[in-house]
Amino acid sequence: MPKQVIIYSQETCSPCHAEKEWLKDNKIEFEDRDIRRNSEYMNEVMALGASATPVTVIKEADEQEVVMGFDKERLSVLLGV
């Protein structure tokens, strides 16, 4: 089963744009959840303990990893890039 990647972002977040470009450049599919356009997404990201974006959730089977901020090194390891 492939990994599911969800990025919680917002329009005015430069690191969010940088991470999404990095994911695209590495041909990693992801779901973009804009926390300013959907209050449910805002609640989800707050429940993860985040106080800033981007927040990336990587799901595989029954496991979930959460990456706070655009941490290219950690994302590379988790996504096998």
N, CA, C and O atoms as a MOPAC input file, in Angstrom:
PM7 MOZYME 1SCF
protein

 N      0.83700 1    -1.18200 1     0.00000 1
 C      0.00000 1     0.00000 1     0.00000 1
 C      0.88500 1     1.24900 1     0.00000 1
 O      1.77300 1     1.37000 1     0.84300 1
 N      0.65900 1     2.16500 1    -0.91800 1
 C      1.49700 1     3.37400 1    -0.96500 1
 C      1.22000 1     4.28200 1     0.23400 1
 O      0.17100 1     4.20800 1     0.87400 1
 N      2.18100 1     5.12100 1     0.50400 1
 C      2.03300 1     6.06700 1     1.61400 1
 C      1.07900 1     7.18100 1     1.20000 1
 O      1.10500 1     7.65400 1     0.06400 1
 N      0.24000 1     7.58800 1     2.14500 1
 C     -0.66000 1     8.71400 1     1.92300 1
 C     -0.00400 1     9.93200 1     2.56600 1
 O      0.38200 1     9.89800 1     3.73400 1
 N      0.11700 1    11.00900 1     1.79000 1
 C      0.75600 1    12.22300 1     2.27600 1
 C     -0.28200 1    13.34000 1     2.29400 1
 O     -0.91800 1    13.63300 1     1.28200 1
 N     -0.44200 1    13.95400 1     3.46000 1
 C     -1.35800 1    15.08000 1     3.62200 1
 C     -0.54200 1    16.25300 1     4.13500 1
 O      0.18800 1    16.12200 1     5.11700 1
 N     -0.66100 1    17.39700 1     3.47600 1
 C      0.01800 1    18.60000 1     3.95100 1
 C     -1.03600 1    19.63000 1     4.33700 1
 O     -1.89600 1    20.00300 1     3.53900 1
 N     -0.94200 1    20.07300 1     5.57600 1
 C     -1.80500 1    21.15400 1     6.05900 1
 C     -1.05500 1    22.44600 1     5.78800 1
 O      0.07500 1    22.62400 1     6.24200 1
 N     -1.68300 1    23.34200 1     5.05000 1
 C     -0.99900 1    24.55000 1     4.61300 1
 C     -1.94800 1    25.73900 1     4.65800 1
 O     -3.11400 1    25.62500 1     5.03700 1
 N     -1.40400 1    26.88400 1     4.25700 1
 C     -2.22700 1    28.07200 1     4.08000 1
 C     -1.59400 1    28.92500 1     2.98900 1
 O     -0.38900 1    28.86000 1     2.74600 1
 N     -2.41300 1    29.70600 1     2.35400 1
 C     -2.03400 1    30.49600 1     1.18600 1
 C     -0.80600 1    31.38100 1     1.41000 1
 O      0.02700 1    31.51300 1     0.51400 1
 N     -0.68400 1    31.98400 1     2.58300 1
 C      0.37700 1    32.95800 1     2.83900 1
 C      1.63900 1    32.35700 1     3.44000 1
 O      2.49700 1    33.09300 1     3.92700 1
 N      1.76700 1    31.05900 1     3.41500 1
 C      2.88400 1    30.34700 1     4.06200 1
 C      3.96100 1    29.98600 1     3.03600 1
 O      3.77400 1    29.07800 1     2.22700 1
 N      5.08400 1    30.69900 1     3.07300 1
 C      6.18000 1    30.42900 1     2.13000 1
 C      6.74400 1    29.01900 1     2.26800 1
 O      6.95400 1    28.36000 1     1.25000 1
 N      7.00200 1    28.52000 1     3.49000 1
 C      7.49000 1    27.14600 1     3.61300 1
 C      6.49400 1    26.12000 1     3.06500 1
 O      6.89700 1    25.06400 1     2.57600 1
 N      5.20800 1    26.42300 1     3.14300 1
 C      4.18900 1    25.52100 1     2.58300 1
 C      4.36700 1    25.40900 1     1.07500 1
 O      4.35500 1    24.31000 1     0.52000 1
 N      4.53200 1    26.54500 1     0.42100 1
 C      4.72600 1    26.54800 1    -1.03500 1
 C      6.00300 1    25.81400 1    -1.40700 1
 O      6.03100 1    25.05600 1    -2.37700 1
 N      7.07100 1    26.04200 1    -0.62600 1
 C      8.34600 1    25.37500 1    -0.89800 1
 C      8.21700 1    23.86400 1    -0.75200 1
 O      8.74100 1    23.11400 1    -1.57600 1
 N      7.51900 1    23.40900 1     0.29400 1
 C      7.36600 1    21.96900 1     0.49200 1
 C      6.53000 1    21.34100 1    -0.61800 1
 O      6.86200 1    20.26300 1    -1.11100 1
 N      5.45500 1    22.00200 1    -1.01100 1
 C      4.61100 1    21.45100 1    -2.08200 1
 C      5.39900 1    21.34800 1    -3.38800 1
 O      5.24700 1    20.37400 1    -4.12500 1
 N      6.23500 1    22.33900 1    -3.67900 1
 C      7.08200 1    22.27400 1    -4.88300 1
 C      8.07600 1    21.12400 1    -4.77200 1
 O      8.31700 1    20.41100 1    -5.74600 1
 N      8.65500 1    20.94200 1    -3.58200 1
 C      9.60500 1    19.86200 1    -3.35200 1
 C      8.92200 1    18.50900 1    -3.55200 1
 O      9.48600 1    17.61700 1    -4.18600 1
 N      7.72200 1    18.35500 1    -3.01900 1
 C      6.97600 1    17.10900 1    -3.19800 1
 C      6.69400 1    16.85400 1    -4.67400 1
 O      6.86900 1    15.73500 1    -5.15700 1
 N      6.25600 1    17.89000 1    -5.39300 1
 C      5.98800 1    17.74700 1    -6.82800 1
 C      7.26100 1    17.37900 1    -7.58300 1
 O      7.24000 1    16.49800 1    -8.44200 1
 N      8.36900 1    18.05100 1    -7.26700 1
 C      9.65100 1    17.77300 1    -7.93200 1
 C     10.09200 1    16.33200 1    -7.71600 1
 O     10.75400 1    15.74300 1    -8.57000 1
 N      9.72100 1    15.76700 1    -6.56800 1
 C     10.08500 1    14.38700 1    -6.25400 1
 C      8.98100 1    13.39500 1    -6.60800 1
 O      9.01900 1    12.22800 1    -6.21900 1
 N      8.00500 1    13.88600 1    -7.35000 1
 C      6.89800 1    13.05600 1    -7.86200 1
 C      6.15900 1    12.31300 1    -6.74400 1
 O      5.81700 1    11.13700 1    -6.87600 1
 N      5.92300 1    13.03100 1    -5.64400 1
 C      5.18600 1    12.47000 1    -4.52100 1
 C      3.79100 1    13.07700 1    -4.52300 1
 O      3.62600 1    14.29300 1    -4.42600 1
 N      2.79700 1    12.21400 1    -4.63600 1
 C      1.41200 1    12.69400 1    -4.61600 1
 C      1.04300 1    13.07200 1    -3.18900 1
 O      1.47000 1    12.42500 1    -2.23200 1
 N      0.24400 1    14.12700 1    -3.05900 1
 C     -0.15700 1    14.58100 1    -1.73900 1
 C     -1.51500 1    15.25100 1    -1.80800 1
 O     -1.96200 1    15.71100 1    -2.85900 1
 N     -2.14900 1    15.28800 1    -0.65400 1
 C     -3.41900 1    16.00200 1    -0.51000 1
 C     -3.11900 1    17.29600 1     0.22300 1
 O     -2.53500 1    17.27500 1     1.30600 1
 N     -3.51000 1    18.41400 1    -0.35200 1
 C     -3.28300 1    19.72100 1     0.24600 1
 C     -4.54200 1    20.14800 1     0.99800 1
 O     -5.61600 1    20.26000 1     0.40700 1
 N     -4.40700 1    20.38600 1     2.30000 1
 C     -5.53500 1    20.81800 1     3.12100 1
 C     -5.26700 1    22.23700 1     3.62500 1
 O     -4.48200 1    22.44100 1     4.55100 1
 N     -5.92400 1    23.19800 1     3.00900 1
 C     -5.75900 1    24.61000 1     3.36800 1
 C     -6.57300 1    24.90500 1     4.62800 1
 O     -7.80300 1    24.85800 1     4.61300 1
 N     -5.86600 1    25.21000 1     5.71900 1
 C     -6.54000 1    25.39600 1     7.01100 1
 C     -7.35300 1    26.68000 1     7.07700 1
 O     -8.19800 1    26.82700 1     7.96000 1
 N     -7.11700 1    27.60300 1     6.17000 1
 C     -7.86300 1    28.86500 1     6.16400 1
 C     -9.17600 1    28.74600 1     5.38300 1
 O    -10.08200 1    29.56300 1     5.54600 1
 N     -9.26300 1    27.73700 1     4.54900 1
 C    -10.47500 1    27.55500 1     3.73500 1
 C    -11.43700 1    26.53300 1     4.30900 1
 O    -12.58300 1    26.43400 1     3.86900 1
 N    -10.97300 1    25.77100 1     5.29600 1
 C    -11.81200 1    24.71900 1     5.85300 1
 C    -11.54100 1    24.61500 1     7.35600 1
 O    -10.45300 1    24.21000 1     7.76400 1
 N    -12.51700 1    24.97600 1     8.16600 1
 C    -12.32000 1    24.97700 1     9.61800 1
 C    -12.07500 1    23.57100 1    10.16300 1
 O    -11.43100 1    23.41700 1    11.20000 1
 N    -12.57400 1    22.55600 1     9.48500 1
 C    -12.32200 1    21.17900 1     9.91500 1
 C    -10.82000 1    20.86600 1     9.82400 1
 O    -10.26200 1    20.21400 1    10.70600 1
 N    -10.18200 1    21.33400 1     8.75800 1
 C     -8.73700 1    21.12700 1     8.61400 1
 C     -7.97300 1    21.86200 1     9.71000 1
 O     -6.97600 1    21.35700 1    10.22500 1
 N     -8.44600 1    23.05900 1    10.06500 1
 C     -7.81900 1    23.81400 1    11.15800 1
 C     -7.91800 1    23.01700 1    12.45300 1
 O     -6.94400 1    22.94200 1    13.20200 1
 N     -9.07000 1    22.42400 1    12.72900 1
 C     -9.25100 1    21.60800 1    13.93300 1
 C     -8.34200 1    20.38000 1    13.91300 1
 O     -7.77800 1    20.00400 1    14.94000 1
 N     -8.20200 1    19.75900 1    12.74300 1
 C     -7.34900 1    18.57400 1    12.62200 1
 C     -5.89500 1    18.92000 1    12.93500 1
 O     -5.21900 1    18.19200 1    13.66200 1
 N     -5.42300 1    20.02900 1    12.38400 1
 C     -4.01800 1    20.39700 1    12.57900 1
 C     -3.76900 1    20.82100 1    14.02700 1
 O     -2.69400 1    20.56500 1    14.57100 1
 N     -4.74300 1    21.45800 1    14.64400 1
 C     -4.60200 1    21.83100 1    16.05800 1
 C     -4.58600 1    20.58100 1    16.94000 1
 O     -3.87300 1    20.53800 1    17.94300 1
 N     -5.36200 1    19.57600 1    16.57300 1
 C     -5.39100 1    18.32100 1    17.32900 1
 C     -4.04200 1    17.59200 1    17.25900 1
 O     -3.71200 1    16.79600 1    18.13800 1
 N     -3.27500 1    17.87200 1    16.20900 1
 C     -1.94200 1    17.28800 1    16.07900 1
 C     -0.91900 1    18.02500 1    16.94300 1
 O      0.22400 1    17.58600 1    17.07200 1
 N     -1.33800 1    19.15000 1    17.53600 1
 C     -0.44600 1    19.92000 1    18.39300 1
 C      0.35500 1    20.96800 1    17.65000 1
 O      1.33200 1    21.49400 1    18.18300 1
 N     -0.03800 1    21.27400 1    16.44300 1
 C      0.70900 1    22.23200 1    15.63100 1
 C      0.29300 1    23.66400 1    15.93200 1
 O     -0.86400 1    23.94300 1    16.24700 1
 N      1.26200 1    24.56000 1    15.82700 1
 C      0.97300 1    25.98700 1    16.00000 1
 C      1.37000 1    26.77900 1    14.76000 1
 O      1.21600 1    27.99900 1    14.72600 1
 N      1.88100 1    26.08800 1    13.74300 1
 C      2.28600 1    26.73900 1    12.49200 1
 C      2.20300 1    25.72600 1    11.35700 1
 O      2.14800 1    24.51900 1    11.59300 1
 N      2.19500 1    26.22000 1    10.14100 1
 C      2.19300 1    25.35800 1     8.96100 1
 C      3.53800 1    25.49800 1     8.25100 1
 O      4.22500 1    26.50000 1     8.44800 1
 N      3.92900 1    24.52900 1     7.43800 1
 C      3.18900 1    23.32800 1     7.08100 1
 C      3.29500 1    22.23500 1     8.15100 1
 O      4.24100 1    22.17800 1     8.93800 1
 N      2.29300 1    21.38900 1     8.13700 1
 C      2.30400 1    20.16000 1     8.93100 1
 C      2.00800 1    19.03800 1     7.94200 1
 O      1.01700 1    19.08000 1     7.21300 1
 N      2.87000 1    18.05200 1     7.92700 1
 C      2.72000 1    16.95400 1     6.98400 1
 C      2.44700 1    15.66800 1     7.74400 1
 O      3.15400 1    15.32500 1     8.69100 1
 N      1.41100 1    14.96700 1     7.31500 1
 C      1.05800 1    13.67800 1     7.89800 1
 C      1.31600 1    12.61800 1     6.83600 1
 O      0.81900 1    12.70300 1     5.71300 1
 N      2.10300 1    11.62100 1     7.21400 1
 C      2.42400 1    10.51800 1     6.30200 1
 C      1.85100 1     9.25400 1     6.91100 1
 O      2.25500 1     8.82800 1     7.99300 1
 N      0.89500 1     8.65600 1     6.19300 1
 C      0.22700 1     7.45300 1     6.68800 1
 C      0.62300 1     6.25900 1     5.83300 1
 O      0.69700 1     6.33700 1     4.60700 1
 N      0.87600 1     5.15500 1     6.52300 1
 C      1.15000 1     3.89600 1     5.83500 1
 C      0.61700 1     2.78100 1     6.71600 1
 O      1.04800 1     2.60800 1     7.85600 1
 N     -0.32700 1     2.02900 1     6.16800 1
 C     -1.00200 1     0.96100 1     6.93500 1
 C     -1.57900 1     1.56600 1     8.20800 1
 O     -2.37900 1     2.49900 1     8.14200 1
 N     -1.18200 1     1.04800 1     9.36300 1
 C     -1.71900 1     1.53600 1    10.64000 1
 C     -0.81100 1     2.56800 1    11.29900 1
 O     -1.07000 1     2.99200 1    12.42500 1
 N      0.24400 1     2.97400 1    10.60800 1
 C      1.19800 1     3.90700 1    11.19200 1
 C      1.03600 1     5.29800 1    10.61700 1
 O      0.59800 1     5.47700 1     9.48000 1
 N      1.40500 1     6.29000 1    11.43600 1
 C      1.30200 1     7.68300 1    11.00600 1
 C      2.49400 1     8.45300 1    11.55100 1
 O      2.82100 1     8.34300 1    12.73200 1
 N      3.14100 1     9.22600 1    10.69800 1
 C      4.22800 1    10.10800 1    11.10600 1
 C      3.76400 1    11.53500 1    10.86600 1
 O      3.08800 1    11.81500 1     9.87600 1
 N      4.12500 1    12.43600 1    11.76800 1
 C      3.77400 1    13.84400 1    11.62700 1
 C      5.06600 1    14.65300 1    11.58700 1
 O      5.93000 1    14.50700 1    12.45200 1
 N      5.18700 1    15.50600 1    10.57300 1
 C      6.36200 1    16.36300 1    10.42400 1
 C      5.90600 1    17.80800 1    10.55100 1
 O      5.09000 1    18.28500 1     9.76100 1
 N      6.43700 1    18.49800 1    11.54800 1
 C      6.11400 1    19.90500 1    11.75500 1
 C      7.12300 1    20.75900 1    10.99300 1
 O      8.33200 1    20.58300 1    11.14900 1
 N      6.63300 1    21.67200 1    10.18000 1
 C      7.52300 1    22.52000 1     9.38900 1
 C      8.02000 1    21.78000 1     8.16000 1
 O      7.76100 1    20.58900 1     7.98700 1
 N      8.73600 1    22.50000 1     7.31300 1
 C      9.29900 1    21.89200 1     6.10400 1
 C     10.67400 1    21.34200 1     6.44800 1
 O     11.68700 1    22.01600 1     6.26100 1
 N     10.70200 1    20.11600 1     6.95200 1
 C     11.92100 1    19.42700 1     7.34800 1
 C     12.30700 1    18.47600 1     6.21600 1
 O     11.93300 1    17.30300 1     6.20900 1
 N     13.06100 1    19.01300 1     5.26500 1
 C     13.40500 1    18.27100 1     4.05400 1
 C     14.13100 1    16.96100 1     4.36400 1
 O     13.87400 1    15.94000 1     3.72500 1
 N     15.03000 1    16.99000 1     5.33800 1
 C     15.78800 1    15.77400 1     5.68100 1
 C     14.87300 1    14.68200 1     6.20500 1
 O     14.96000 1    13.53400 1     5.77100 1
 N     14.00200 1    15.03100 1     7.13000 1
 C     13.09500 1    14.02200 1     7.71600 1
 C     12.11200 1    13.51600 1     6.66700 1
 O     11.83400 1    12.31900 1     6.59400 1
 N     11.58700 1    14.43300 1     5.85500 1
 C     10.66100 1    14.02000 1     4.78600 1
 C     11.35800 1    13.07600 1     3.81300 1
 O     10.76600 1    12.09100 1     3.37200 1
 N     12.61000 1    13.37100 1     3.47800 1
 C     13.36200 1    12.51700 1     2.55200 1
 C     13.48400 1    11.10100 1     3.09800 1
 O     13.31800 1    10.13100 1     2.35800 1
 N     13.77300 1    10.97900 1     4.39000 1
 C     13.89800 1     9.65600 1     5.01400 1
 C     12.55000 1     8.94000 1     5.01900 1
 O     12.45100 1     7.78100 1     4.61600 1
 N     11.51500 1     9.64100 1     5.47900 1
 C     10.18400 1     9.01100 1     5.59600 1
 C      9.60000 1     8.63000 1     4.24700 1
 O      8.88100 1     7.63600 1     4.13900 1
 N      9.90400 1     9.41200 1     3.21500 1
 C      9.32100 1     9.16800 1     1.89500 1
 C     10.27000 1     8.43300 1     0.94600 1
 O      9.91000 1     8.16200 1    -0.19900 1
 N     11.47700 1     8.10800 1     1.41300 1
 C     12.42500 1     7.36000 1     0.59600 1
 C     12.92100 1     8.13000 1    -0.61200 1
 O     13.08700 1     7.56400 1    -1.69200 1
 N     13.15600 1     9.40800 1    -0.43200 1
 C     13.63900 1    10.26000 1    -1.54700 1
 C     15.12800 1    10.40900 1    -1.44800 1
 O     15.73700 1    11.08200 1    -2.27900 1

